[in-house]
Amino acid sequence: NHVLKDINLEIEKGQLVTLLGPSGCGKSTLLRCLAGLEVVTSGKVILDGEDITEVNPRDRGIGMVFQQYSLFPNLDVAQNVAFGLKLKKTPQLKIENKVKDILKLVGLSDKINSYPSQLSGGQQQRVALARAIVTEPKVLLLDEPLSAIDALLRRNLRIEIRRIQKELHITTLFVTHDQEEAMVISDMIHLLSDGRIEQS
């Protein structure tokens, strides 16, 4: 199944870029290719001038937030957020400080010892966001991160995501099929249809 066709995409450092299009048009597949979760059969993925097409996903310097929050139910908020830092063998004191700082940034300082089952959908999504950005990735990929959340909270969360993205000046690729969401949040929108970028 030939999903992506002649994708040629350049993203400026620090921009929030949205891939907008209907279900099945290739948005998530493109994101997964960038993250290294799909095998790229032709073309290259270049990050900061370096070809990362064959680089292991965890060594790419890319953070990803999925539609399903994918939090560890047996770990509290602090442990969930610290997970990537532990994998990188970051010193414990540094982990504690970074986790506190990032939870303050996403407005969850008061939930540091809560478990995912004790959080609302919006809070769980903010934990997932904190976990993705605490490792200071060069690029943040957001795959329809707000689709499972009710409309009012969704509006507030997209404002939050934009604020955090600007504050950290982190290059972000956001996937959605919601036109209004794309208009509100983005520096640039690429319209995908049938595996091609039709318009930017």
Order of alpha helices (4+ residues) and beta strands (2+ residues): beta-alpha-beta-beta-beta-alpha-alpha-alpha-beta-alpha-beta-alpha-beta-beta
